[in-house]
Amino acid sequence: MYLPVFSGFAINKHRKTIMNRGFIRLAALQLCFFIIAGTAAFAEAPWHYKVVTVNSGGRTMQSALTIPDANRASIAYHHARLKSPALWLKVEAEAGEAISLRMGVPMLDRYRQARPSVAVLSPHLPKLAEEVPFTVPESMGGLVLSTRLLDSEQYRDTYTGVLSWRFEEMRFVPPASGTYYIVAYSPIEESGAMPEMKLWLTVGKGSMFRFSDLLEVLPNNIKIQAFFESAVFPGQAFLSSLFMILLTLAGILVAAL
C-alpha cells in the first residue's frame, strides 16, 4: 500500500495557511464588533427611553399611566382626537428637582403647523387658567407648557428610523414632593375646535437598561412605525430590531470597558 509522504515544508505551509485564515476570521469578527460598538456609542438604543405606551391607555385621570422614575427617560405616544383628547401620565416627584419634558409630532404634512401642549396638575399648584380639552378636578391646580413659541427641528429616531418635528426641551420644577399628573394634548383653537394630532412626550432624561426591555423591542418597533404611518414590513422590522438588540448588547460591553 502506498502512503503519501509530506515534506516538512508542505506541512509548515499548510499550517501557515490555516493560521492566516484564522487570523483573517478573527480580524473580521473584531472589525464587526468595533463597528457595532462604535454605532452603539452614538445611536439611540431601544432602552434610552422606556416606552410607556404607543397610543394605548392613559385616556383619563383614573387610568393614568405611571412613569417609573422622573429621573429616567420615558416616552409615550398618543393620538389626540375628540374621543381621546389627552394622554394622562403620573409621576412621583421631589420638591425642587426639575423634570425634563419634550414633545414632538410625526413629520407628516398635516402636522407641519401642529403645536402640542402638556399640562402639569397637582394640588400643590394654583388653579389652571388655560382652557383645556379635558376635565380638571376641583382639588387640582396646574400649569400649561406649550410648544407654540418653541423652535422645532427635524429629528430622526435612530432606533426606529421614524421622522419627527421635535420641539425644544421644557422643564418643570415641583414646588412640593408628591404625585404630579402630566397630561399631553392637542390645544383648543380660537374657533373652539380641537384639532386631531399625533404627538409624543418624553419625561426625564437619564437612560435605564433592563434585559426584559429587549423583549419589547420588536413589538414596539412595529407599533411606533405604524403610529408614524410608515410602511411596516415585518421582516425588515425584525432585522432592524435584531440589529438594535446587538447594538444594545455592544453598548453594554463598551460601557463595561
N, C-alpha and C positions, 0 to 999 in steps of 0.2 A: 504494500500500500504506500502510495506517495504522500508524504507530509510536506506541506509548504513550509519554506524556511523564510523568516522575515529578518532582514538585517536590522542592526541597531539603529541605523539612520532612518529606515522606514518607520520603525516603532516610535522614535522620537518625533518624527514629522507628524505621525498620526496623533500623538499626544498633544502636540502644539496646536493642531487643527481643532481638537476638542476644546482645549483651553481657550483658544481665540473665540470660538463660538460661544462658550460660556461667558467670556468677558463681554462680548457684544450684547448677549441677552441681559446680563446684569446691568450694563450701561443703559440699555433701552428701558429697563424697569425703573432705574434711578431717574432717568430723564422724565418718564411719565409721572413718577411721584413728585418731582420738583415742579412740573407743570401744574399738576393738580393742587399741590400745596401752595404754589405761588398764586394760583387763581383763588384758592380758598382764603388767602390773606386779604384779598381785595373785594371779592364778591360777597353779596349778602347771602348767607347760608339760611336754610329754612328755619333755623332756631333763633335768628336775630330778633324776630318778632313772634311772640306766641299768638297764634291765630285763635281769637276768641269765638268768632262766628263769621260765616260767609252768608249773609242775608238769611239768617235763621234764628228766631228767638229774640228776646230783649225788646219786645214791642210795647211793653207797659212798665210802669214803675214796679209793680208786683212781680214781674218776670225779668227784672233787670239782671243782666249777666255780670258775673263777678270778675274784676281784674285781679289776678293773683297777687301782684306786688306793684305798687306805684312806682318803684324804682327800677323795675324791669320792663322792657318794651313788649307791649301787646298791641295787636291790630285787630280791628273789626270792620267788616264790610256791610253796607246796608243800602237797600233800595227804598228811598223815601217816596211815598205816594200817599194818596188820601186814606187808604185803609191801613197804612202803617207809616205814619208821618215821621216817626222818630225812633232812634235806637237808644235804649237805656242801658247804661253800664253803671256799676257801683264799685267803689274802691275805698279801702281804709287808708286814711292819710294822717300824717303827723303835722302838728302846727308848725308853720314856718318852713317846711320842706317843700320846695317848689315841685310841681308836677308838670312835665312836658306834654304838650298836646300838639298834634299836627294833623292836618286834613288834606284830602286830595279827592279828585274826581277822575273817572276814566277819560282818556284822551279821545273823546268822541265829539263830532261836530256839534251835537245838540247841547253839549255841556261846556262849550267854549266860554260862555259868559256866566257859568254857574258859580255861585259863591255860597258854599255851605256854612253853617254856624254850629257852635256847640255851647250848650248851657251847662253850668255847674250849679247844682242845687244842694242846699243843706240848711238845717235850722240855724246854723251859725252865720248865715249871710242875710243881708237886707232884702226886703221884698223885691221881687223881679219886676222891673218897669217895662221891659220889652214885651211885645205880643209874640206868642209862640204857638205853634200848631198842636200843642198837647196840654193836658191839664196839669197844673202845678198845685200840689196840696197846700192847704192854708198854713200848715205848720212849716212850710219850706220857704226859704228865701233863695236868691240866686243871682247870677250874673251871666251875661252872654258874651262870648268871644266870637267875633265874626271875622271871616276871611275877606270881607268886602274891600277893605283898603290894603290888604296884604299883597305883596308881589308873589307871582307864581312862576314856576319853572317846569320845563318838560322833564319828566322823570321816568326812567326805565328801571323796573324792578329786575335785578339780575337773577333772582330766584325763579320767577315765573315768566319773565320776558314781557309782561304787560306794561302798557304806557299810561302815564297819568299826567295831569296838571297838578303839581304839588305846591302847596302854599307854605309860607314861612312858618317857622315854629312859634307856638304860643305857649305861655307859661301861666300857671295859676298857683298862688301861694295860699294854702289853707290858713285861715285865722285861728282855727282851733282843731284839735285832734278829733277824729270821728269818721263817720261814714259820709261819703260825698257821692252824689249821683251825677254822672257825666252823660249828657244827652245830646247826641248828634242828630241834626235835622236839616231840612230844606226850609229856609226862611219864607215867611209870608210876604208876598209882593204888595205894592201900594194898592193894587186893584183888589186885594183881599184874597187872591188865589195863592195856592201853594204849588209851585212847580215840581213836577216829578224830577227826581235826581238820584243818581247812584253816587255814593260817597264812601270814603273810608276814613278812619280815625285811628291814630296811634296814641297810646298812653304810655308814658315812661320812655326811657332811652337805653338803659343797660340791658345787655343780652343775657339769656339764661338757657343753658342746654340741659335737656333730659333725653335719654335714649328713647323713651317712649314717644317723644315728638317725631322720631323718624318714621314711625308707623303712620303718621298723618300726612307725610309729605305728598304722596301720590294723590289721595283724595282731595287734599287742599289745593294742590296744583290744578286739578281738573275744575274744581268749583270756582277758583279765582279767575281762571281763564274764561270760563263761561260767564261769570259776573261781568267781566270786561268786554264781553261779546266778541272774544277772539275765537277763531276756528279751533275746535278741540279735537285732536286726533289721539285716541287712547295710546297707541303705540309710541307716538312722539312724546306724549306726556309721561309715559313710563320711563323712556330713555332719559328724558331731561330730569325726572325725579331721581332716577338712579344715579345720574351724574352729580346731582346736588347732594345726595347722601354721601357719595365718595368725597365730595368737596368738604362736607361737614366733618367726616372722619379724618380727612387730611388736615383740616383746620385744628382739630383736637390734638393731633400729633405735633403740628407746628407749635401750638400753644404750650405743649408739654416740654418742648426742647429748651 
